[in-house]
Amino acid sequence: MTNTVLLECVDGVATITLNRPAQLNALSVEMMEDLHQTVRAVRADSGTKVIVVTGAGEHFMAGGDLNDFARQLHLDAPARLVAFRAMIERHINPTVETMQSLPQPIVAKVRGACAGFGLSLMLGCDLAVCADNTKFTTAYASIGLPADGGMSYLLPRAVGARKAMELLLLGDRFDAGEAQRLGLVNRVVPQDALDAEVAALVERLKHGPRGTYAEIKRLVAASFDAKLESQLQSEAEAFARCSASPDFDEGIKAFLGKRKAVFGGC
């Protein structure tokens, strides 16, 4: 693994940093491989309570590295088809699938450029906090591509099919305020307040009921494809599992005792 993606694990918080600041953290083939390995490493660490995804420097991610793409232009059409499909299936898809399977809350800390796969990556996180200087675009159609990284799955679920079509077909840039209005980000803060805002949010999540968070993520993810009857049953089962946990005991006792709960993460 190279250093295009950094992983820092401190006190239950795993911070994944996209680390090509001179290239606005554009996604190179090396970074695809590193990101996949990094996400797998996080999944293997049972001590992780919260995950933060961010970019080094002044930007989150400005999409794919077009210089890497250009190096494939010498291939004829059949060979290029094979090369790009293999790249997506080998690195991008497993990364997205692994991220979606993680039980921990994932927080995106976003500033500067957030385009293409960067937007897909942000959408794949559970919560997103962005600086007020952030600029967004799907970007794909401007270079003759449709989408990757789960964009065509995640974006319609966030903004609806009609708006997703507009954002993908036209590829217009939009600002942080519009992203919040559309429901793409949870909070917009001044640039100099971004680190503190995310740190406070992470600290809150870190001390929450880990098992409950995992159940919430499973329920929400399943809800889009489930019928009401099956979703109600899933809720009943998740509710029952959590009710049998020490965190439920603590939550009830803390509420009745008018004190803050101290969850053990069970």
N, C-alpha and C positions, 0 to 999 in steps of 0.2 A: 504494500500500500504506500502511495506517495503522500505528500502533505497538502493535497488540494482540498481535503476535508479534515478538520481537526475535531477531536473528541476530548472533552474535559469532564470528568466525573467528580463532583465535590458534594459531600453530604447529601447524597441521594438525588442530586440534580445532574443530569447528563446534558451537556451543551454541545450541540453539533454546529460547527462553524464552517461555512463554505469559504474556502481560503484561496481565492485567486483575485485579490482586490485590484490589482493592476488591470485586470480584464473584466472588471465589474462583476466578478464571480461567475462569469459565463461558464456554462456547463460543457466541459471538454470530455473526451472519452475517458481520460484518466479520472476525472472527477466522478463520472458515472460509476466507475468501478469502486472508487474510494467510498462514495456515498453508500453504495450497496453494502460494502463490508462494514462500514461504520454503523449502519442501522442494524445489521445482524449482531454486532458486538453489543449494542444497547439492549437488544432483545435477550441476549444471553446473561445479562447482569440483573440478577434478582433484586439487587439493592437499589435499583433506580426507582424513584418515586415520581419524578417529573422530568420531561424532556423539553429543551429549548432548541429551536432551529433558528439560526441567524447567519448573517454574512459578515465577513471581515471588511473593515474599511467603511466606506460611505454608502454601500449598496447591498441589497439582499441578493438578487441574481438577475442579470440582464438576459435571461434565456440561454439558448444553446450557443456554443462557440462556432460561429460561422466559418472561421478558419479551418476548423476540423471538418466541417461539412464540405468546404471547397476542395479539400484534399481527396474527396471521393468523386469529384466531377470527371476525372479521366476515365472512370469505369463506364462501360456501356450500360444500357438500361437494365438488362437482366441481372448483371453483376451488382449494380447499385441497389436494386430491389432486395437482393439477398443480403447485402452488407448492412443496409439500414434496418431491415427487419430483424436481423440477428442482433444488432446493437440494442434495439429497443427491447426485444424479448429476453436478452441475456442480462441486461443491467437495469433498465428503467422499470420494466414491469415488476420484477422481483422486489425492487426497492419500495415501490408504491404499495405492493401487497403486504410486505413486511411492516411498513409503517401503519397501515390500516389495521393490522392485527395486534399492535402493541396495546397492552392494557392501561398504560400510564397516560395521563393527560399530556398532550403535546402543544406547546405554545410557540407560535411563530413571532419572532421579533424582527420587524421589517422596516427598512429605511431605503431611501434612494430609489433605484430601479428595481421593479418587480415585474418581470415579463416572461412570456413563454413558459418553460418548465419551472421557472421561479414562481410564477403564479399557481401552477399546478401543485408545486410543493407546499406553498402556503395554504392552498385549499385543502390539502391533505392533513393539515394540522387541526387540532380541536379548537384552539383559540388563536386569534391573531391580533397583535397590537402593533400599530404602525406609527411612524413619525409623520408629522404633517407635511413633510417634503416628498413623500413617497409618490411615485408615478407608476401606474399600472397599464399593461396592455397584454392581450393574448398573443399578439405578434406573429402567430403562425402563418396566417394567410398572406402576409406581406412578403413572405419568401416562398410562397407556393406550397405550404404544408397545412394539414388539417389540425391535428392536436396530438399530444402525447402526455404521459405522466398522469393519466386519469382526468385530464381537463374536460373531455366530453361527458364524463360521468359526474364529476364533482361540481362543475360550474352550473349546469341546469338545476341541480338540487339546491344550490345556493341562491340563484337569482330567477329561476324559472326558465322554461324552454325558449320563450320568445326573446327575452333579454340575452340569454346565452347565445342564441343565433346572431343577434346584433353584434355582441362583443367578439365572436369568432369570425363572422363574415367580414366585418368592417375593420376590426383590429385597432379602433381608435384608442388613443391614450386617455386615461381619466385619473383624477387626483384622489387623495386620501378621503376627502369628504364624500365624494361620490361612492367610493368603495365601502364606506361605512353605511351610507344610505341604502346601498344594494344588499347589505348584509354580508359582504365579503370579509370585513374586519370587525372586531368587537369594539376596539377603542382606537381613537386617534389622539396623539399627544404631541406637544412641541418636541422638536428634535432633541433638545438638551434634557428632556424628561423621560425619554424612551427607556433608557437603562433602568432607572429607578422604578418606573411603572411596571416593567416586566419583572424586576426583582421582587417587588411587593406581591405581584400576582403569583409568582412561583412559590414564594414563601407561604402564601395562603394554601395553595394546592398541596405543597409538600407535607403539610400537617393535617390534611384531610383524610377521609376514610378510603384507603386505596382499593379495597375490594368493591366498595360502592361505585367508585369511579369506573372501574373495569366493567361493572354491570351496566352502568349508564351508557358507556361507549358501545357495548354489545347491543343493547336495546335500540339505540338510535340508528346504528348501522343497519340493523335488520329491519327496521320499520318501513323502509321504502319499498321493500319487496314482499312484505308480509300482509296477509289479510288481518282484519281487526281481531277475529277470533284467535288466531295463532299468536298475535302480538299480545293480547290480553293474557294468554296462557304463559307466554315468555315473561311478562311482567310479574305474574303471580309466582313463578319459579324463582326469579331473581330476587323478588321481595322476600320470599321465604328463606333463601340462602343468606341474605344479608341479615335477616332477623335472628339468625342462629349464630351470628358473629359477635366477638367481644366489642367491636366498634359500635354495634347497635346498643349493647348494654351501656357503654360509656356515653353514647349520645343521649339516651333517655335519662340517665342519672344526672348528666350535666345540665340538661334542660330543666329537670325538676329541682335541681340544686341551684339553679340560676348562676351557673358558672360556665366558662368556656370548655368545650369538650377537648380532651386530650386523646386523640385516636392513636391506636397502635399499629394501624395499617393492616389489620386482618380482615 
